[in-house]
Amino acid sequence: MHPLRHYHVLGKAIPNFLLASPNPTLLRDLELLLSAEGGHVELTMSAESMLASLAESGHLSLVVLDADLPGMEMDRLLAAVRETAHSPRFSIVLIADAVTPELVDRLDEGVIDDIVPHATELSFWRVRIGDALRRQCAQSELDILRESVSMSAQYDRLTGAYNRETILSMLFRETDRAQRTNSPLSLVLFDIDDFGHWNSRLGAQVCDELLVQVAGRTAHLLRSYDLLGRAGKDEFLLGLPGCNSVNAVMVAERARVDVFCSPFHVAGEAVRLSACFGISSSNGRTPLVVLREAEKALASARATGPESIQCFGACPEPQPEPVTFFSPASGDELLAW
């Protein structure tokens, strides 16, 4: 398969090229070569026009840059090319007859991807450009894979909430922000009541689905900048920027209703779940200290009984009575513990 057509199949997109040279014959020959392969080609003859084209361009696959291009010293031009372009990383093939130590350094650094002499035959250009495009395609796939791995490392694989390490790291940043802006920050830690019972009764796979649904309902009631993390097997942690203890209690009350009021439907069953909530406010202190306080508040809530909400210290407002979760008119035959 032809190198450029091979790239077209793998990349599933027509490549876009920018050719920059003061040599009209070279521009004409390369334009014919690349246009014949289905690529969109733009020509420039000076550093100024090249940078202007880059600023207006969309996605680029390849830049062919003549070392004789007038208007700017080459190192400055290469730096400006990377800074000006809007597209993800593209390949740069430099046309130069002298391979200087400086150009070798640029190759090693990945600033340019190949060096081709001016007198190169068109058949050889075809091979070199095909190689450059394949490298660019492989690098793009590698970048996507790295980003995917990085994102996966931040999230709990089951529920999609942040994992414990990630949410703690984000809470450190939120604490810094709260200190700078003198604004409140609260944590709400909640734990599903008697989840071990459901694990024994329904099995691990069904209980995994319950956790997914709990996380989904919780995420739905949060603001876009609130944080949701899975802190343990059946524990979830909320980071609430801008919320003091009073606000955090209101969020916990809302979670007690919006997350756990309706039955969870799994494996043909309608299951009633409830949770206990522990709350602590940051007051500019490290998240590790605040989390320990939320854990103590949660332990106190568990000791009080299902559906309890406790703050570290004293709750700022009396708790209302536990909500009535279901009515006889719901039509669900509920499992309850």
Protein Blocks (a to p, Z undefined) as FASTA:
>chain_A
ZZklmmmmmnopacddddddfblklmmmmmmmmmmnopacdddfbfklmmmmmmmpccdf
bdcddfklghiafklmmmmmmmmpmbdcdddddddfbdcfklmmmmmnomambdcdfklc
fklmmmmmmmmmmmmmmmmmmmmmmmmmmmmmmpcfklopacfklmmmmmmmmmmmmmmn
opacdddddddehklmmmmmnojklmmmmmmmmmmmmmmmpcfkbccddfbfklccddde
hiafklmmmmmmmmmmmmmmpccdeehiacddddddddddfklpafklmmmmmmmmmmmm
mmnoghiacdehiafbdcdddddfbdfklopacddZZ
